Amino acid sequence: MRHCLAVLLLFSLAAFGQTASSPAGTWISTLRNFDEPPYFRLQLELDGTKLTGKLGGDIFEGVFEGTFQNGQIEGAVKPNPGMTIQFRGTLLADGRIEGTGTLVEQKRDLKWEASRQQTKSSPPRTNTLEPTQFHHLFSDAIEPALHINAGDTVKTWSVDAGGTDPKGIRRTSGGNPLTGPFYVEGAIPGDTLVVHFIRIRLNRDSAISSPLIANGALNPDYVEQRKKVEGYNSNWKLDLQAGFASLAKPTETMKSYKVPLSPMLGCVGVAPPGGMRYRSGFLGSYGGNMDYNQLREGVTVYLPVYVPGALLFVGDGHAAQGAGELTGNALETSMDIEFTVEVEAGGAPPNPRMENTEYLMASGIAGSIDEAFRGATTNLVRWLEKMYGLNPAEVSSVLGTSIIYDIAEVVDPQPHVVAKVPKSVLEGLKKAPAQ
């Protein structure tokens, strides 16, 4: 028995040695110049001393041709006619590559570093996170609460916008406290993070809200003339069994008023680029406080990856919300959340995209409603052009006859408009081959 174990151990060590001594495989590489190096994947194949492969990323892309001898890598990539990158590096004993990437035309040397892309050694896992800390920033400076792999599922929960948990206990200060972040192994800048929301469920019978429409959503003359309403209570009770919400202490006029429960998440976002950090009430290309009332159970969200691991944050549960979040708060409550993540190499969208069984939905987030409108339209146009291989005239025929707009958010720092198209009208189109 001992002899068999020894043979297996020697075989394993030999196999590891072969892997470690060859540059063949997929690498995550950087060419470091300033603080924000571009990331790219480098796929290499070794035939004798000949080393070939493909380099791809959000900046550089091209065919790699070179050699590997005595632990030394030499090769070149020509991403475009005006750029040549010459690589020289050493495959180190710990399995990393260190060396120099020279921008030949610019006569400029950059530090080249590469590490092997981790491959999943186990089937997808279901992870449960009981959050103990909640964050008020979208930032890559926050330590991950959990490391997960593509294909993994996470079960967790969030406090409400005021910081109160499912049991009514105040856990943190208000302002859309976030659960996470979740570090997704293998996600690098330029990739697309795909988040499938399996469950977005209410976990208590109360919600808080605000009593008046936000000033920015009204004409100034109405705001000036509007009378203050004394003693109005805008808190809500949630009947989870019947599926309705009603005011906890209604006026006589509002005693019979009730709305269907429609649980959603106001905040879903990743860490923004360039070391930037935004309060959890903000939104942008990274997602954030999008407050779109279709971000419900069953939706898939596509987000651009700006930092290694993406760093996904979730929170700001709403029991129900009309378009635009007019009062500055929806029916704010805590939420049980379950999602699965995937990583698509490259193809990062310019703004968030979403999909459910009925629609493809593209976000426009900008400084004004008209800018957000144009951004949403352009986001959807680019998505359909790539997905179906449509030319500008063809995509115009499709959207000119079928596009729908939702005003998702009007009271936060930037307006959010969503352009969507019914999947039913796309059934006659053939999807373009995967690139």
Beta strands, then each sheet from edge to edge (+ up, - down):
strand 1: 25-32
strand 2: 39-47
strand 3: 50-57
strand 4: 61-69
strand 5: 72-80
strand 6: 83-91
strand 7: 97-103
strand 8: 108-116
strand 9: 126-128
strand 10: 137-138
strand 11: 146-148
strand 12: 153-158
strand 13: 178-184
strand 14: 192-202
strand 15: 206-207
strand 16: 236-239
strand 17: 244-247
strand 18: 259-260
strand 19: 264-270
strand 20: 278-279
strand 21: 283-284
strand 22: 287-289
strand 23: 300-304
strand 24: 312-318
strand 25: 335-344
strand 26: 353-355
strand 27: 359-365
strand 28: 404-409
strand 29: 416-422
sheet 1: 1+ 2- 3+ 4- 5+ 6- 7+ 8- 1+
sheet 2: 9+ 12+ 25- 14+ 23- 26+ 27- 29+ 28-
sheet 3: 10+ 20-
sheet 4: 11+ 13+ 24- 19+ 22- 21+
sheet 5: 15+ 16- 17+ 18-
end
